[in-house]
């Protein structure tokens, strides 16, 4: 697969990555099996997926530790690690973007990941007090020291992104975006394109909704899942409209002998506004299935059809 450049950095990666909140994220999901986490990471590498997105808050560092364990047996230079931090454990997990906190967070992440550099480091959330451009200057200092290679922000509003990018040093933004959540991010994507800032959506499969496993009568079932709760503002009306759109995707998927999930991921990979798509997985089988999306090549008309199916989101 062709590689894309992250912002203005020297980081290059494939367009399909792996979200790892289910790797060691015991505080976020019930009944996680850590051996599954190890296995799915190895399967991702076997399938040619070289971009791992993690964060301190995924198991309070446990996800990073598991990734670090697995990568000891692989060529580090061929793997892109993106991690995030902001939650201050000493302050009841409130966001902290201070220089001292960020420097310690990077050093701690390096230890857990068992590596001497992190490819992409995000401020996971903005705090209330630190000027955003000052926080980015701290990360730039850390980048110049060779500990990180690219600078990112996550869960920042558009105005906060602009403040953070005051000196043009933000390389990448990660934000909530999917086929069923597009309008809130429209202006943000326009700005990122103008500034040559890469974009990574989280919850690209809408916590399982866009996998096609739910039907018209499954709203209560979906809404009661861990993932459904994470979507926050999703409601039954939007659910019903999404199900109708998914029916259209299923027709296109059938033509490609593919699954709904694979076809949705193929749409993201064909979307010029998206740099990397990072679906999560709970086991190796899900990773193996998601990897097949790399062989689904949507025609321009199919891409536009899917775009129109979800145009009112």
SEVOFI-400918 format. One record per residue (C-alpha): residue number from 0; x, y, z. Coordinates in Angstrom, 1 decimal. Layout:
<rs>
r num->NUM, u->X, v->Y, w->Z
...
</rs>
This chain:
<rs>
r num->0, u->0.0, v->0.0, w->0.0
r num->1, u->1.2, v->3.5, w->-0.8
r num->2, u->2.4, v->5.5, w->2.2
r num->3, u->1.3, v->9.0, w->3.2
r num->4, u->3.2, v->11.8, w->5.0
r num->5, u->2.1, v->13.0, w->8.4
r num->6, u->1.8, v->16.8, w->8.2
r num->7, u->5.1, v->18.4, w->7.6
r num->8, u->7.1, v->15.7, w->9.5
r num->9, u->9.3, v->13.0, w->8.2
r num->10, u->6.8, v->10.3, w->9.4
r num->11, u->5.3, v->8.2, w->6.6
r num->12, u->2.7, v->5.5, w->7.1
r num->13, u->0.0, v->3.3, w->5.4
r num->14, u->-3.6, v->4.6, w->5.4
r num->15, u->-4.9, v->1.7, w->7.5
r num->16, u->-3.7, v->1.6, w->11.1
r num->17, u->-4.9, v->0.0, w->14.3
r num->18, u->-6.6, v->1.6, w->17.3
r num->19, u->-5.5, v->-0.1, w->20.5
r num->20, u->-8.0, v->1.0, w->23.2
r num->21, u->-9.0, v->-2.7, w->23.5
r num->22, u->-5.4, v->-3.7, w->24.0
r num->23, u->-5.0, v->-3.4, w->27.8
r num->24, u->-7.8, v->-0.9, w->28.1
r num->25, u->-9.4, v->-2.6, w->31.1
r num->26, u->-10.7, v->0.7, w->32.4
r num->27, u->-12.7, v->1.3, w->29.2
r num->28, u->-14.0, v->-2.2, w->28.2
r num->29, u->-15.2, v->-5.2, w->30.1
r num->30, u->-13.8, v->-8.7, w->29.9
r num->31, u->-10.6, v->-7.9, w->27.9
r num->32, u->-8.2, v->-10.8, w->27.5
r num->33, u->-4.6, v->-9.5, w->27.4
r num->34, u->-3.4, v->-12.5, w->25.4
r num->35, u->-5.9, v->-11.4, w->22.7
r num->36, u->-4.2, v->-8.0, w->22.8
r num->37, u->-0.8, v->-9.5, w->22.2
r num->38, u->-2.1, v->-11.7, w->19.4
r num->39, u->-4.0, v->-9.0, w->17.5
r num->40, u->-0.9, v->-6.8, w->17.5
r num->41, u->1.2, v->-9.6, w->16.0
r num->42, u->-1.5, v->-10.2, w->13.5
r num->43, u->-1.7, v->-6.6, w->12.5
r num->44, u->2.1, v->-6.6, w->11.8
r num->45, u->1.7, v->-9.9, w->9.8
r num->46, u->-1.0, v->-8.2, w->7.7
r num->47, u->1.2, v->-5.2, w->6.9
r num->48, u->-0.5, v->-2.8, w->9.3
r num->49, u->2.3, v->-0.7, w->10.7
r num->50, u->0.5, v->2.2, w->12.5
r num->51, u->-0.5, v->1.7, w->16.1
r num->52, u->-2.5, v->4.3, w->17.9
r num->53, u->-2.5, v->4.2, w->21.7
r num->54, u->-2.7, v->6.5, w->24.7
r num->55, u->-1.9, v->6.6, w->28.4
r num->56, u->-5.6, v->6.4, w->29.3
r num->57, u->-6.0, v->3.0, w->27.6
r num->58, u->-5.4, v->1.0, w->30.7
r num->59, u->-3.5, v->3.8, w->32.4
r num->60, u->-0.4, v->2.8, w->30.4
r num->61, u->-1.1, v->-0.9, w->30.0
r num->62, u->-1.8, v->-0.6, w->26.3
r num->63, u->1.6, v->1.1, w->25.8
r num->64, u->3.3, v->-1.6, w->27.8
r num->65, u->1.8, v->-4.4, w->25.7
r num->66, u->2.7, v->-2.7, w->22.5
r num->67, u->6.3, v->-2.2, w->23.8
r num->68, u->6.5, v->-5.9, w->24.7
r num->69, u->5.4, v->-7.0, w->21.2
r num->70, u->7.7, v->-4.6, w->19.3
r num->71, u->10.8, v->-6.0, w->21.0
r num->72, u->10.7, v->-8.8, w->18.3
r num->73, u->10.2, v->-6.5, w->15.3
r num->74, u->12.2, v->-3.8, w->13.4
r num->75, u->11.2, v->-0.7, w->15.2
r num->76, u->12.0, v->1.5, w->12.2
r num->77, u->9.2, v->-0.1, w->10.3
r num->78, u->6.5, v->0.6, w->12.9
r num->79, u->4.7, v->3.9, w->13.5
r num->80, u->3.7, v->4.5, w->17.2
r num->81, u->1.3, v->7.2, w->18.0
r num->82, u->0.4, v->7.8, w->21.6
r num->83, u->-1.4, v->10.5, w->23.7
r num->84, u->-1.4, v->12.0, w->27.1
r num->85, u->-3.0, v->14.8, w->29.1
r num->86, u->-4.8, v->13.1, w->31.9
r num->87, u->-3.1, v->13.9, w->35.2
r num->88, u->-3.5, v->11.1, w->37.7
r num->89, u->-2.4, v->13.3, w->40.5
r num->90, u->-5.3, v->15.7, w->39.7
r num->91, u->-8.1, v->13.2, w->39.4
r num->92, u->-7.3, v->12.7, w->35.7
r num->93, u->-8.0, v->16.3, w->34.8
r num->94, u->-6.2, v->17.4, w->31.6
r num->95, u->-2.8, v->19.0, w->32.1
r num->96, u->-0.8, v->20.6, w->29.2
r num->97, u->1.9, v->22.2, w->31.3
r num->98, u->5.5, v->21.9, w->30.2
r num->99, u->6.6, v->19.8, w->33.2
r num->100, u->3.7, v->17.4, w->32.8
r num->101, u->4.1, v->17.0, w->29.0
r num->102, u->7.9, v->16.3, w->29.4
r num->103, u->7.3, v->13.7, w->32.1
r num->104, u->4.4, v->12.1, w->30.1
r num->105, u->6.6, v->11.6, w->27.1
r num->106, u->9.4, v->10.1, w->29.2
r num->107, u->7.0, v->7.8, w->30.9
r num->108, u->5.5, v->6.7, w->27.6
r num->109, u->9.0, v->6.0, w->26.2
r num->110, u->9.6, v->3.6, w->29.2
r num->111, u->6.3, v->1.8, w->28.8
r num->112, u->6.8, v->1.5, w->25.0
r num->113, u->10.4, v->0.3, w->25.5
r num->114, u->11.6, v->2.6, w->22.8
r num->115, u->13.8, v->5.6, w->22.5
r num->116, u->11.4, v->7.6, w->20.3
r num->117, u->7.7, v->8.1, w->19.6
r num->118, u->6.7, v->8.8, w->16.1
r num->119, u->3.6, v->10.9, w->16.9
r num->120, u->2.8, v->12.4, w->20.3
r num->121, u->-0.6, v->14.0, w->20.8
r num->122, u->-1.9, v->16.2, w->23.5
r num->123, u->-4.9, v->14.0, w->24.3
r num->124, u->-7.1, v->16.9, w->25.6
r num->125, u->-6.7, v->20.6, w->26.2
r num->126, u->-6.5, v->21.9, w->29.7
r num->127, u->-8.1, v->25.1, w->30.9
r num->128, u->-5.0, v->27.1, w->31.7
r num->129, u->-2.1, v->26.4, w->29.4
r num->130, u->-1.9, v->28.5, w->26.2
r num->131, u->-2.2, v->26.0, w->23.4
r num->132, u->0.8, v->27.4, w->21.4
r num->133, u->3.0, v->27.2, w->24.5
r num->134, u->2.1, v->23.5, w->24.9
r num->135, u->3.1, v->22.9, w->21.3
r num->136, u->6.4, v->24.7, w->21.8
r num->137, u->7.1, v->22.3, w->24.6
r num->138, u->6.4, v->19.4, w->22.2
r num->139, u->8.6, v->21.0, w->19.6
r num->140, u->11.4, v->21.2, w->22.2
r num->141, u->10.9, v->17.5, w->22.8
r num->142, u->10.9, v->16.8, w->19.1
r num->143, u->14.2, v->18.6, w->18.7
r num->144, u->15.6, v->16.4, w->21.4
r num->145, u->14.7, v->13.4, w->19.2
r num->146, u->12.1, v->11.9, w->21.6
r num->147, u->9.2, v->12.4, w->19.2
r num->148, u->9.0, v->12.9, w->15.5
r num->149, u->5.6, v->14.6, w->14.9
r num->150, u->3.3, v->16.7, w->17.0
r num->151, u->-0.5, v->16.2, w->17.3
r num->152, u->-3.5, v->17.3, w->19.2
r num->153, u->-6.8, v->15.4, w->20.0
r num->154, u->-10.2, v->16.5, w->21.2
r num->155, u->-9.4, v->20.2, w->20.5
r num->156, u->-12.0, v->22.6, w->19.1
r num->157, u->-11.3, v->24.3, w->15.9
r num->158, u->-10.3, v->27.6, w->17.7
r num->159, u->-8.0, v->25.6, w->20.0
r num->160, u->-6.4, v->23.9, w->17.0
r num->161, u->-5.8, v->27.3, w->15.4
r num->162, u->-4.2, v->28.6, w->18.7
r num->163, u->-2.1, v->25.4, w->18.9
r num->164, u->-0.9, v->25.8, w->15.3
r num->165, u->-0.1, v->29.5, w->15.8
r num->166, u->3.5, v->28.9, w->14.7
r num->167, u->2.7, v->26.2, w->12.1
r num->168, u->4.0, v->23.3, w->14.2
r num->169, u->1.0, v->21.0, w->14.5
r num->170, u->1.4, v->18.0, w->12.2
r num->171, u->-1.7, v->15.9, w->12.9
r num->172, u->-5.1, v->16.1, w->14.5
r num->173, u->-7.2, v->13.2, w->15.8
r num->174, u->-10.9, v->13.9, w->16.3
r num->175, u->-14.3, v->12.2, w->16.5
r num->176, u->-15.4, v->11.6, w->12.9
r num->177, u->-17.2, v->8.9, w->11.0
r num->178, u->-19.8, v->8.5, w->8.2
r num->179, u->-22.5, v->9.1, w->10.9
r num->180, u->-20.6, v->12.2, w->12.4
r num->181, u->-19.4, v->14.5, w->9.6
r num->182, u->-21.0, v->17.9, w->9.9
r num->183, u->-19.4, v->18.9, w->13.3
r num->184, u->-15.9, v->18.4, w->11.7
r num->185, u->-16.5, v->20.0, w->8.3
r num->186, u->-14.9, v->23.4, w->9.0
r num->187, u->-12.1, v->21.7, w->10.9
r num->188, u->-11.2, v->19.5, w->7.9
r num->189, u->-11.2, v->22.6, w->5.7
r num->190, u->-8.7, v->24.3, w->8.0
r num->191, u->-6.5, v->21.2, w->8.3
r num->192, u->-6.3, v->20.9, w->4.5
r num->193, u->-5.3, v->24.6, w->4.2
r num->194, u->-2.5, v->24.1, w->6.8
r num->195, u->-1.2, v->20.8, w->5.5
r num->196, u->-2.2, v->19.1, w->8.8
r num->197, u->-3.0, v->15.4, w->8.7
r num->198, u->-6.3, v->14.0, w->10.1
r num->199, u->-7.1, v->10.8, w->11.9
r num->200, u->-10.7, v->10.0, w->12.9
r num->201, u->-11.4, v->8.1, w->16.1
r num->202, u->-14.5, v->5.9, w->16.4
r num->203, u->-14.4, v->5.4, w->12.5
r num->204, u->-16.7, v->2.4, w->12.8
r num->205, u->-19.1, v->4.3, w->15.2
r num->206, u->-18.4, v->1.8, w->18.0
r num->207, u->-19.5, v->-1.1, w->15.9
r num->208, u->-22.6, v->0.4, w->14.3
r num->209, u->-20.8, v->0.7, w->10.9
r num->210, u->-19.8, v->-2.9, w->10.9
r num->211, u->-23.3, v->-4.0, w->9.8
r num->212, u->-23.9, v->-6.2, w->12.8
r num->213, u->-26.9, v->-4.3, w->14.1
r num->214, u->-30.4, v->-4.3, w->12.5
r num->215, u->-33.3, v->-1.9, w->12.4
r num->216, u->-34.7, v->-3.2, w->15.8
r num->217, u->-31.4, v->-3.2, w->17.6
r num->218, u->-31.2, v->0.4, w->18.9
r num->219, u->-31.5, v->-0.6, w->22.6
r num->220, u->-29.0, v->-3.4, w->22.1
r num->221, u->-26.5, v->-1.0, w->20.5
r num->222, u->-27.1, v->1.8, w->23.0
r num->223, u->-26.4, v->-0.5, w->25.9
r num->224, u->-22.9, v->-1.6, w->24.7
r num->225, u->-19.7, v->0.0, w->26.0
r num->226, u->-19.1, v->1.4, w->22.5
r num->227, u->-22.6, v->2.8, w->22.1
r num->228, u->-22.2, v->4.7, w->25.4
r num->229, u->-18.9, v->6.2, w->24.1
r num->230, u->-20.7, v->7.9, w->21.2
r num->231, u->-22.5, v->10.2, w->23.6
r num->232, u->-24.8, v->12.3, w->21.6
r num->233, u->-26.0, v->9.5, w->19.3
r num->234, u->-29.8, v->8.9, w->19.4
r num->235, u->-32.5, v->6.6, w->18.0
r num->236, u->-33.4, v->8.8, w->15.1
r num->237, u->-29.8, v->9.0, w->13.9
r num->238, u->-29.5, v->5.2, w->14.5
r num->239, u->-32.5, v->4.5, w->12.1
r num->240, u->-31.0, v->6.8, w->9.4
r num->241, u->-27.6, v->5.1, w->9.8
r num->242, u->-29.2, v->1.6, w->9.4
r num->243, u->-30.7, v->2.7, w->6.0
r num->244, u->-27.4, v->4.0, w->4.8
r num->245, u->-25.7, v->0.7, w->5.9
r num->246, u->-28.1, v->-1.2, w->3.7
r num->247, u->-26.8, v->0.8, w->0.8
r num->248, u->-23.2, v->0.0, w->1.7
r num->249, u->-24.1, v->-3.7, w->2.0
r num->250, u->-25.1, v->-3.7, w->-1.7
r num->251, u->-21.8, v->-2.2, w->-2.7
r num->252, u->-19.9, v->-4.6, w->-0.4
r num->253, u->-21.6, v->-7.6, w->-2.1
r num->254, u->-20.3, v->-6.5, w->-5.4
r num->255, u->-16.8, v->-6.6, w->-4.0
r num->256, u->-17.4, v->-9.9, w->-2.1
r num->257, u->-16.5, v->-7.9, w->1.0
r num->258, u->-18.0, v->-7.2, w->4.3
r num->259, u->-19.7, v->-3.9, w->5.3
r num->260, u->-16.8, v->-3.1, w->7.7
r num->261, u->-14.2, v->-3.6, w->4.9
r num->262, u->-16.2, v->-1.4, w->2.5
r num->263, u->-16.6, v->1.4, w->5.1
r num->264, u->-12.8, v->1.3, w->5.8
r num->265, u->-12.2, v->1.4, w->2.0
r num->266, u->-14.3, v->4.5, w->1.8
r num->267, u->-12.1, v->6.2, w->4.5
r num->268, u->-8.9, v->5.1, w->2.8
r num->269, u->-10.2, v->6.7, w->-0.4
r num->270, u->-11.2, v->9.9, w->1.3
r num->271, u->-8.6, v->12.6, w->0.6
r num->272, u->-9.4, v->14.4, w->3.9
r num->273, u->-8.3, v->11.3, w->6.0
r num->274, u->-4.7, v->10.4, w->6.4
r num->275, u->-5.0, v->7.2, w->8.5
r num->276, u->-8.0, v->5.3, w->9.6
r num->277, u->-7.5, v->3.3, w->12.9
r num->278, u->-10.3, v->0.8, w->13.5
r num->279, u->-10.1, v->-0.9, w->16.9
r num->280, u->-10.2, v->-4.7, w->17.4
r num->281, u->-10.7, v->-7.1, w->20.2
r num->282, u->-9.0, v->-10.1, w->18.7
r num->283, u->-6.8, v->-11.3, w->15.8
r num->284, u->-9.7, v->-12.4, w->13.7
r num->285, u->-11.1, v->-8.8, w->13.6
r num->286, u->-7.7, v->-7.5, w->12.6
r num->287, u->-7.4, v->-10.0, w->9.8
r num->288, u->-10.8, v->-9.1, w->8.5
r num->289, u->-10.2, v->-5.4, w->8.7
r num->290, u->-6.9, v->-5.8, w->6.8
r num->291, u->-8.9, v->-7.2, w->3.8
r num->292, u->-10.2, v->-3.6, w->3.4
r num->293, u->-6.9, v->-2.8, w->1.7
r num->294, u->-7.9, v->-4.9, w->-1.3
r num->295, u->-11.3, v->-3.3, w->-1.7
r num->296, u->-11.0, v->-0.6, w->-4.4
r num->297, u->-14.1, v->1.5, w->-4.7
r num->298, u->-14.9, v->3.1, w->-8.0
r num->299, u->-15.4, v->6.9, w->-8.0
r num->300, u->-19.2, v->6.3, w->-8.4
r num->301, u->-19.3, v->3.9, w->-5.5
r num->302, u->-17.3, v->6.3, w->-3.3
r num->303, u->-19.8, v->9.1, w->-4.2
r num->304, u->-22.8, v->6.8, w->-3.6
r num->305, u->-21.6, v->6.0, w->0.0
r num->306, u->-20.9, v->9.7, w->0.5
r num->307, u->-24.5, v->10.6, w->-0.5
r num->308, u->-26.0, v->7.8, w->1.7
r num->309, u->-24.6, v->9.6, w->4.7
r num->310, u->-24.7, v->13.2, w->3.4
r num->311, u->-27.2, v->14.3, w->6.1
r num->312, u->-24.9, v->13.4, w->9.0
</rs>
